[in-house]
Amino acid sequence: MVQVRRVSARIIAWALVLALGAGIVYMLASSAMAAPTLFAQQLVYGLQLGFVYALIALGYTLVYGIIRLINFAHGDVFMVGAYISFWAVARFHFRLIPAILLSAVSCALLAVVMERVAYKPLRNAPRISALITAIGMSFFLEYFAALDFVYTANFRVYQPRPPEVIQMEAQNWMVGGVRINMLRMVVVAVSLVFLAILYVVVRKTKVGKAMRASSYDKPTARLMGIDVDMVISFTFLMAASLAGVGGVLYVNVFPQVGPFLGIMPGLKAFVSAVVGGIGSVPGAVVGALIIGFVEVLAAHAISSPMRDAIAFSVLIVVLLIRPQGIFGEPAIEKV
């Protein structure tokens, strides 16, 4: 009887998923046929947004892959990176590349301090303790940034922006009726550069080998002479530097900064990591592109207020079909 109920519930769930998917596909297909050029334009926007999400999602994946922790403060590190670039450009007239590098370094140092102060003492504690600490760290960063002597609780327009950003925003190319904005393409290009750097570090360097070994089996890695604590700190450093870069790119395209800026991009990046398979680097990138495309196309073809709901619905659909994510591997129970 219980088995029959489970099968019935699964059938109902699949029916709802298929009905929802069919409806979304129908709306998107209708929009593409009605205005193909405008539809292609949205794909370009989705590509840019997806790569920004990828920079944040990789941080979730890297940290989870090493210590099995969902670092919910990661989206707020993204916010700190955006604020640091805003301060550097407004106060010291930094250009885009120096602002990106300053934000990356500052966020990396912040993450190392967070890891040593908040997470390292809980290394051997139950996972729920570290998870709650991550949530607390997220609230701390948000409300500390909202203090009057820091950045205040008000959202601010990101002005002035670096002069080259304004110049790139004004440059457009028309390709088959689709407007290609230079600033958005630079965002994609910079994201690809940092993703390539991450790939080289993880796959071609000794510290990358140490990261993969520590992810697979920490006790054995320690026996082989690997400083696992250093590897974990370096992982936080890399994850936060990518979030800082993402924050700079995001606020130059959407020029507004505030203490709660990182909440929604952080959540969507987390969803991207889960959709792609948490712990998988290629999965984080693919999941981020999927969420970026879905969000933009949903706003275009269905409804702008519904774009977040539809983006999060993708997570539900993927988890129903493949709980470990697209590139994730099923958990192996050790007896």
Secondary structure, DSSP 8 states (H G I E B T S, - for coil): -HHHHHHHHHHHHHHHHHHHHHHHHHHHHHHHHH-HHHHHHHHHHHHHHHHHHHHHHHHHHHHHHHH----TTHHHHHHHHHHHHHHHHHHH---HHHHHHHHHHHHHHHHHHHIIIIIGGGTTS-HHHHHHHHHHHHHHHHHHHTSTTTT-SS-EE--S--HHHHHHHH-EEEETTEEEEHHHHHHHHHHHHHHHHHHHHHHHSHHHHHHHHHHH-HHHHHHTT--HHHHHHHHHHHHHHHHHHHHHHHHHHS-EE-TTTTHHHHHHHHHHHHHH-TT-HHHHHHHHHHHHHHHHHHHHHT-STTHHHHHHHHHHHHHHH-TT-SS--------
